[in-house]
Each structure stands twice: as structure tokens, then as C-alpha cells.
């Protein structure tokens, strides 16, 4: 069988790092490229982190740096959650390969254009790069099978009462992508806050006595202790988006009209889900609402142990 073609856009970040490991464990995937964007930390740091994690896991793939700021706004980062490096905790060696000498948006466009089959795009950070690619090269829309995006919430936010971080960082980009007409699954806080790693999981990882399992445990030891509103433990936001792209039944989705709030005094960045079809608009987003927790953790732990 032909492998599924996948492109990943991310802003590592602890959970992005684990998401990358989960993605590259999928033997049925051909991951064409990884691009990075500013979000959890500055672009320089998210690029370094992506290269360092992939190098440590002995993975070689084209990596390119995209936008260092949102389309229209000042950058918001999350050192409170991910530390000053964006990947505080484990001591990673320096990367052993270099990024591609092209802008990440150009990398997305050229990578998608040259494929004979459609590409699945997984995003685990702000949507700046993907929006810019679709604006600059609208022809690639026809070659994208679907977008699986970690971001948003049908309920409450995690960075403001209304907004999830990835959407809040660049709501204009999110709005463009969400209304692009490309099939899109929103893997938001409604399900990712159910995908919690706890201290017992860290202990289990350490007992495996494997390089990557130990690395993930060290990531989680830092990540789990950061203060979060309404959530105890370490939510696996970004790995869940990868899992949904691989095994859709890991979540239950329902399709609704979804819009991004860009101008609210208190609600900028909110993903407004029209549950009752009040607007009369056609549904445009598959919204993940329920998690099969056992299946997700079977996928995640199996992926971590697949690294020898």
C-alpha cells in the first residue's frame, strides 16, 4: 500500500516534541517535511528544538523555519509553560543536521505542489505558516487531503477565559485556514484536556530503560509541574492531534459551523462553535468532543517504545 503523505507544522514545545516522536513512529506515513513557527517560544528556539529532538531520535527529515511572528499581531509566547528554551527539562545535545535554506512557507508550498497524491497537514502551533502558504499559493488547496489542527476549544480557553493559546497567537491566520474549505478537524481543549499524563506515567516511562522513553519522562517532569487552570497533570495536546490523524476513532467528532473571533474585547481568539446552527451557515469543521483515552495511550506508549 502507498504510504500516507504527511507534513507537520509545529512550535516545539514539550508536547510538540512528543507529537513528533509519535508521528515518526507511524510506519505507514511518509513525513515529507517539518516546518516551525513562533508560538510556544520564538522562532529561533522552536527551530532549534525541532532539530534537536529529531537529531536525538536519529530522524532525518527536511526542516524549515517559517514565520517569526503572527500575520498582523505582536507575538505571544509561553515561557510560563515551556521554559526559556521552549523545551526546558532534559539536556539535549546540539542538532546534528541543519535546516533547509528556504522559508518554511516556501517549503510547505513546494513540498505539497510536487506530490502526485494528496497530503495530510498536521498543525500543532499557531496557523501562521499554513495561512500564508494558502494565501500565497491557493493552488495547493486542491492537493491537501485534510488538516488536523491542535487548537481551539468548543468550551473555555486556556490562555484567556475564551481562547486557546494556538488560536489566540494568530487568530487572523486561524480564521483564514478554518474557512479555506479544506476538510479540517479541530483537536481542541475539549479532548486534549482529557489526555493527561500523570506521575505514574512518568514512573512507567523511566522503568522502560530506553533512551526515548527516558527523554519523554524528562520532558514530562518539567511539563507536568507547570501551573494550569483547571487541569492537573500534563495534557498531551499535540500528540493527540497526531493520533487523530493516524487513527480518527481515537476521538468522537461532530461537524459544526466554526468561526474565529478576531475583534472581541474579551473573546479574541475564541473558536465559536455554532452547536445549534443559529447562524444558518454550513458546517465547516469536524470538532473533536470525546476522547477514547485507552486507545490514545495505547498508541502513544506503543510509539514511544518503538524507539529501540
N, C-alpha and C positions, 0 to 999 in steps of 0.2 A: 504494500500500500504506500501511496505517496505521503510523505510527512506533511503535517500542518505547518504552514509558514507563519512565523510569529515575529513581531517587532515589539520591543519593550521600551517605554519612555518612563524614566524614574528620577527620584531625587534622594538617593541614599544618605542617611536614614537607616535605623536599625531594622524596621520591618521591611523596608525595600530590600535590604541586604538578604534577609531570609527569603523574600519573594524571588530574588534572582536565583538563589540556590534551588528553590522548589521548581522554578521554570526550567533550569538546565538539567534537572533530573528527569524531565519528561522525554523519554527516548523517541516518542512519536512526533516530536516537534523539531523543526529546523528553525532555530532562532537566528534571524538574519542580521540583527543589529540591536545594540543597546544605545539609547540616547539619554542624556541627562539634562535636567533643568534646575534652575534655582527654586528652592522651596524649603525643605527642612533645614537646609543651610545654603550658603552662597554657591554659585555655580562652580567655582574653583574647588570647593570642598566636596560637592556631590559628585563631580567628575572623578576626583581622586579616590573617593570611597568606592565608586563603581569599579574602577580599575583595580583597586587593592583587593576587594572581595573576590573578583573574578580571578585575579592572579593567584590568590591564596587557595582557591578551589581548583586551580590548574585548568581554567577555562579560557579559551582564546576566541574572541569574537570581536567584530568591529564595534568600537565605542566612540561616540562623538558628543561633544558638548554643544548644547543648544543655547537657549536664551538665559541671560543673567538677570532678567527682571521681567515682570509681567508686561503685557501688551501696553497698558495705559497707566498703571499704578506703581507706587513705590513697593519694593519687595518687603514682604513679611517672612521672617524665618522662625525656627522653633528650637533655639538652643536650650530652652527650658525642658524639652523632652529628649532631644538627641545630643545635647552637649555642644561644646565649642567646635569640635571637629565634625559634628554631624553623625559620628559613629563612635562616641566615647565608650570606653569599657575595654575591649580586647586590644592588645598591642599587635597590630598588623604590620607585616613587612611592607616595604615600598612596592608599588606595582612593578611587574617585570615586562610590561609592554606599554606602548604609547597610544594615545587616542588618534583617531583619524584626523587628517589635516583639513577637514571640512566642517562647516557649521552643522549642528545637529539637525536643523530643519532641512538643509540640503540633503543630509544623509537619509532622513525619512523619505523625502520626495524621490530621490534617485533609487533607493532600495526598493520602494514599492513599485515604481514605474517599470523596473526591469524584470519583474516577476511575471511568469506566464500564468500563475494561479493567484487567487485572491489571498490577501494577508490578514491575519488577525492582529489587531493592535491592542496591547495591554498598557494602560497608563496607571502609575501609582504615585504620581505627583500632580502639581498644577498642570493645566492643559495648554499652556502657552505654546510649546513646540508644535503640538498636533494642530492647534488652531492656525498657527502661522503657516504650516505646511498646506493645510486645506485652503487657506486664503491665497497663498502664492501659487499653488498648483492644483486647481479644482479638479483636474482630470484624474487625480489619484483616488478620488472618492469612489469611482467605479471599481477600483481594484482592492478595496478594503472589504473583507468579509463581514467583520463586525469589530466593535470597540468594546472592550471590557475595562471599565474605569473604576478605580477605587476613589470614591469621593462622594460628598453629599450626604444627605440624610432625609428620610421622609419625616422623621421626628425632630428631636432637638440637635443642636450643634455641639461641637467640642472646643471651638476656639472663640466663638461668641454664643450667646443663647440660641441664635438662629442658624449659625453657619458652621459647616465642617471646614477644616483647615485648607485642604487642597482647592476647594471651590472658592473660598474666601481670598486666597492669594491672587487669583486671576479670574474673577467672575465673568469678565468680558470674553475671555478665551473659552471658558466653560460654556457660556451661552452659545457661542458660535458652534462648538462641537456638538452640543446637545441638540441643536436644531439643524444639524447638517443633513439629516435624512439617512445617515448611515446607521444601521442597526446598532444599538448601544445598550449595554447592561450597566446599571449603576449599582456598584457594590459599596453601599454606604454604611454609616454607623449603626443602622438598624440591625445589620447582621454581623459586622466586624466586631462590635462590642459584645457579641455572644461568643466570639472566637478568642477566648482568653487563655494564655499560658500562665501557669502558676508556679510557685516554688517547687512543688512536687515534680513538675515537668522539667525544670532545670536540673533537679537531682537525677532524674531519669536520664537526661542527656549526658550528664557527667559520667554516669555509670557505664555508658556505652564504650568509653575509652577509645573514641575515634576523633580524628582531627577536626572534621567539620562539625560533628555533634558538640564537641568541646567549645568550638568557636561560637556556635549558636547559643550555647549555655552562657558564655561570657557576654555576648550581646544582650541576652535577656536579663542577666544580673544587673546591668545598668538600667536597661529599659523598664524593668518591672517596678523599680523604685521611684520613678518619676510621678509626681502628683497629677492625678487626672480627676476630673469632675464626674462623679457617678460611676466610675469603673475601677475595680481593684484587679491587679494583675497586669499582664502585658497583652493588649489586644493585637491580634495578628491581622491588622487592616490590609496590608498589601499582599501578604501571602494568600489571603482569601480571594483576592481578585484573580491571582494566577490560578488558584484551584478552580474557580468558576469557569475560567477559560478552558481548563482541561476537562473538567467533569461538571457540566452545568447543573446536574441534580444535587450538588452539594448545597445549593440554596433553592428556595422556592421564590420565583419571581412572578410579578403581575405587571402588565403593561398599562401605563398611565401617561397622560399629558404631564410633562415636567418643564418648568421654566426656571431660569436663574434670576434671582433678584440682584440688580446692579445698582439701584439708587436709593435703597431704604436707609433711613437714619439709623435704625437698629437691626435691620434684617439683610444688609448687603451680604451676598454670598449664599443666601438660602436657596436650597433646591425645593421649589414649590411644587409639590405633588398634588395634582387635582384628582383626589380619590373619588369624588362624587360626580366628576365630569361636569362641573358647574360651568366651565368656560365654553364647553361645546367643541373644544379642539380635539383633534385626533391624538391618540396615544403615540408617544414618540420614544419612550424609554422603558426598558424592562427593569423594574425596580425590585431589587432583592430584599425580601422581608423576613424570611425564616431560614435558619441555618440547620443543616444536618451535621451536628457537632462531631459525632463519632466518625462519620465519613471524612470530614475535613481533617481531623487529627490523624486518622489513618494515612491519608495522603501526605500530610506534612511530615510526620515522623518517618514514614517509609522513604520519602525523598531525602531526608537528612541522612538516613542510614545507608542510602545508595552510594554515598561517597565513602570509599573504602577505608 
